[in-house]
Amino acid sequence: MDIIRLPDQLGPMLRAARLQRGWTQADVARQLGITTQAVSKLESQAGRASFDRIHRLCLLLGLELGIQPKATGVSEGVTSRKAAW
């Protein structure tokens, strides 16, 4: 299985999107059916999370998870649908 490396900015982007909606980590945890600690870990160490968890969190926060090919490999990123970043 290939390992997908996510950008270091992903965690802070997830946190910013959550805060922009006025949600706590507990709010997000309830909606995803995970623990508050898991949400905290996603925001601080998103690059080590499962793709499924990141994908579900992005859907909840209204973010689009995109994978774009590069000449030297694969580059991933998360973008806002509203281009608020």
C-alpha positions in Angstrom: 0.0 0.0 0.0 1.3 3.5 -0.9 1.7 6.0 1.9 0.2 9.4 1.3 2.0 12.2 3.0 -0.2 15.1 3.9 1.0 18.7 4.2 2.0 20.1 7.6 -0.6 22.8 7.2 -3.5 20.3 7.2 -4.0 20.2 11.0 -4.0 24.0 11.4 -6.4 24.3 8.5 -8.8 21.8 10.0 -8.7 23.7 13.4 -9.3 27.0 11.7 -12.3 25.7 9.8 -13.7 24.2 13.0 -13.2 27.5 14.9 -14.7 29.5 12.0 -17.9 27.5 12.5 -17.8 28.2 16.2 -17.5 24.5 17.0 -15.6 22.9 19.9 -13.6 19.7 19.5 -16.4 18.0 21.4 -18.9 19.2 18.8 -16.9 17.7 16.0 -16.3 14.5 17.9 -20.0 14.0 18.5 -20.8 14.5 14.8 -18.1 12.1 13.7 -18.7 9.5 16.4 -15.1 9.8 17.7 -13.5 11.0 20.9 -12.5 14.6 21.6 -9.0 13.3 22.0 -9.1 11.9 18.4 -10.2 15.3 17.1 -7.3 16.9 18.9 -4.9 14.4 17.5 -6.3 15.0 14.0 -5.7 18.8 14.4 -2.2 18.3 15.8 -1.0 15.3 13.8 -3.2 15.1 10.7 -0.4 13.6 8.7 -0.6 10.5 10.8 -4.4 10.0 10.6 -6.2 7.5 8.4 -7.4 8.9 5.1 -11.0 7.9 6.1 -10.9 10.1 9.2 -9.4 13.0 7.4 -11.9 12.7 4.6 -14.9 12.5 7.0 -13.6 15.6 8.9 -13.1 17.5 5.7 -16.7 16.7 4.5 -18.0 17.9 7.9 -16.1 21.1 7.8 -16.9 21.8 4.1 -13.3 21.3 2.9 -12.3 19.5 -0.2 -9.5 17.0 0.0 -7.7 17.0 -3.3 -4.8 14.9 -4.6 -2.8 16.4 -7.4 -0.1 14.6 -9.4 3.4 16.1 -9.5 6.3 15.2 -11.8 8.2 13.7 -8.8 5.3 12.0 -7.1 2.0 12.9 -5.5 1.1 16.1 -3.7 -2.0 16.4 -1.6 -3.8 19.3 -0.2 -7.0 20.6 1.4 -8.8 23.6 0.0 -11.8 25.5 1.0 -14.8 25.5 -1.3 -15.2 29.2 -0.5 -11.6 30.1 -1.1 -11.4 31.6 2.4 -7.9 30.5 3.0 
